[in-house]
Amino acid sequence: MRRIAVAPQVLEFASDDPIAARVLGALYHAAPATTAAPTLRYALRRSATGSAAGWTATAPARADFGPASLGDAWAFLEWRATEDLLNGAGADAVFLHAAGADLGGRLALIVGDSGAGKSTLLAQLMLRGHRVLGDDVVRFAATDGLFSAVGRSVKLDANSLRAMPLIAARCAAAAVGTLLAAGSYYVSPAAIRRSWAAEAGRPWAVILLDPRDRAGAPGLVRTSEGEAAVIVTEKVLGEAAGGARRREDVTVRLLDVLADVAAYRATGSDPAAVAGALEREAER
Amino acid sequence: MTTAGVLSRPVARPDLLLRRIGSEWVLYDAARAKAHVLNLTAAVIWTYCDGTFDRAAIADAILREVPGLDATRIRDDIDDVLRRFADEGLLG
């Protein structure tokens, strides 16, 4: 059984089965363990028959899922744990669909739709020694206007992994915090670097990832700060926005926080080159 | 009110919020959950949309504030920008 803190929630993942326990431990491996009482409980259990399709997943306020394969039961729990977290961000915070990294004290918020390459770029930045906020979900506290890290594992596909031999080796060795699940590799930032989490802060830059920009030379080009800020406001996730009034407050707060942000579009199809260009911009 | 009426002495909807982002401005329409990016010219025009200025008065005011602008061009810009404001439902 593992309990982790993703403020303001305490998630508990439980299984009597060692394989399932490792699976459950991989998703939020980098989040701090806690002994506090759980607010959200998840479990993976194997049926007595021990068949391959004999797994049942349990999540709050949902009917049990299964019997199903371990992969399907895992996918259900990943979905529920993410949704529950997004919808329970608390009164002062929301989660955004974005990645983030700290480049020498300058925080870059990386924004793009699913499949745009946030995780791959973030993994490249991790390999270059930068601390991160996360690859898919970051926390924004409207009260102090700070973005902070979520200890969720980075999700990579085999193509991305091929260009990152260090991470590939960790996955091949099944290092703690890494997991291969249905064609995707989950890699905990803590499996790459012990001190992985960027300090909470305000973004220096917003990096827009758009598959339409993959043609051309790899690098970064300046783009409209206003458009970038508006895109960030559209990335607030979940019902945590808490209705129109709350969403309005969060949007205005985000615009205030992004008043002096620089905006770039990442171009080309080489995430390592984009990571290098981002380092150079941050050093200016 | 017709578009022409709205544009005669334009009035900004009071519930919209204008915020500077870098060298641009964002006009946030919470009621429609929509944000509009404005350049500096559009943002300046927006500040004159209080119902007391007609298009000519807006042009005169901007030309007084920023000497050296081309008068014909600024009048064209005002027409374009106000039409866009009206089309987007940003005027009362």
Interface residues (C-beta under 8 A of the other chain):
Chain A: S224 E225 G226 E227 A228 A229 V230 T233 A244 R247 E248 T251 V252 L255 D256 L258 A259 D260 V261 A262 A263
Chain B: L17 R19 R20 I21 G22 S23 E24 W25 V26 Y28 A30 A33 A35 V37 L38
